[in-house]
């Protein structure tokens, strides 16, 4: 139970679990808040009776669509706006004031591997959607979402008149293609996505009712399906693949697809389909691919020193005056590999909104000092991380000797005691922060002070004693070996172009000295993120570091610091065990390892958690998982800093103030960037 007052975190419900509707609710029972998702019928008006002379925030004539689109309508290149919008568009309540059309939102990415920032900013349009405060679930692409009494069957209706960015209608034919020909196609998807599996581990069934309605049927109660359909990737499994475009690249629909792919330089049809329709990155690599996003690709990342995305003329959302969103014409991502160069551009006022790469404590003071000159404001973000840098030893290492060391709890405890976290705070965190382990934070209803603070004391003598007692003998020169003779000499792999890559390298360089004092030799290998990701996914690393996701808001989702499971490949400390779980007991890894009993117990508990309809009972199950994590001490935390921050240009409006910094939240997507607008006044 949290020791803080419930209001200390505006993004957490005081009752504990993240809010989700009762699975037994009727389709009218789904919470659709008046703030952000009213439909035309609910508002009691016609969208096309709004006065087109309505003033925008800049004092101009806003009208019902952007001037750039009105010109295309006048030229005969586009149908009128009332024909481009759904019958009942989603109505977005603006955060501060009615906006004005126009302008370019300038931001930056480090390169093609920086997909998360593009995903967070312009690629979040699932069937259902979270509210800005993360407390409710709303209708989004779906106009109705109904569960049966035991949450084993869900009837979903797409919005009537919803269209892809090329004007083609979105129908259940697209849903059928996505489900059968992509998600269940073993050539394209190695394992059935977890959110599409039922209690027996098998894929759900899909029934197409009509052009807009489909039924998803599981083998038993699956209450988390509703919450999954509000997730960034999970919630788009059914609606991310435009059939009319992608069939030409699929072998089941084009018997020449393989030959055509080879002629174009691909290894085969799967490589071409993946390149042009990849679930993670296709939206910013293929300008021809129809989309449902507010902005669609005009210039891909690979073609120049910037990528650009322009407004989708068929976007399905409007403001309260009935004017089609988004307000901003274009989003431009300058491609800058060097974080310090990117930061120099930021404090020069070159970005309108940015909350990634350089927004750590080390850069904060300079960013604050340059606010006036750069014509921007530093916006505080609520930290949800357990620690800004967690350390994971690879318990599934290919080398048996290293694997045995890393699976030794006493070894991990000793390494934790051998870290001077206060010195890390003083030197690298600008004296702001506190020591912390990978555990739910005080803002979480799952907070356990003992879990969050265990083994934090810096005591080299104690660390040495633990290692001695565990049989790690020190040789001449003080360097230790394991009982079987394996040297305690390791390499830390770090994604040096990640959000905190620079500070991670500096921190591990300090930790290298601490560990040397207890007989452990550490090397540091900073590398491009794509290389690091490959090594991690293939279990080809000794130890690595990453942010402490799952500290708050997403404790039960981003579980990979607490158990061998979770999104993005699972636990950094146990990639193979995570793969085993996510694939339902299967793994391609040739190395056969017996899963420890505590790993199996957690995975079985997590299966129970996924199927439990009662929120209080679900919380109790998750606390059992955390209790095992506390006992096993899988990973080592370092410092929880003061929280992240964003640069917000003074010309950018409707951002709406503070929000969480969290990958599951997808900062800043829930703040509805489609209703942001630019105004120099």
Secondary structure, DSSP 8 states (H G I E B T S, - for coil): --SS-GGG-TTS-TTSS-----TT--GGGS---TTT-B-HHHHTS-GGGS-TT-B-TTSSB--SS-HHHHHHHHTTSS--HHHHS-TT-EE---SSS------EEEEEESSTT-HHHHHHHH----SEEE-TTSS-EEESSEEEEEE-TTSSEEEEEE-TT-B-TTS-B--HHHHHIIIIIIIT-TTT-SS--GGGB-TTSSB-EEEE-SSSEEEEE-SS--TTHHHHTTSTTGGGTTTS--HHHHGGG-TTT-TTHHHHHHHTT-SSHHHHHHHHH-TTTGGGT-TTS---SSEEEEE-GGGSSEEEEEE-TT--EE-TTS-BS-S-SEEEEEE---HHHHHHHHHTT--SEE-SSS-SHHHHHHHHHTHHHHTEEEEEEEE--S-S-EEEE-TT-SSHHHHHHHT-HHHHHHHHHT--HHHHHHHHSTT--EE--SS--TTSTT--HHHHHTT----HHHHHHHHHHTT-EE-TTS-EE-TTS-B-EEEEEEETTSTTHHHHHHHHHHHHHHHHTTT-EEEEEEE-HHHHHHHHHTT--SEEEE--TTSSSSTTTS-TTTSS--STTS-SS-HHHHHHHHTTS----SS-----HHHHHHHHHHHHHHH---HHHHHHHHHHHHHHHHHHT-SB--EE-S--EEEEETTEE---S-EEE-TTTTTTGGG-GGG-EE---
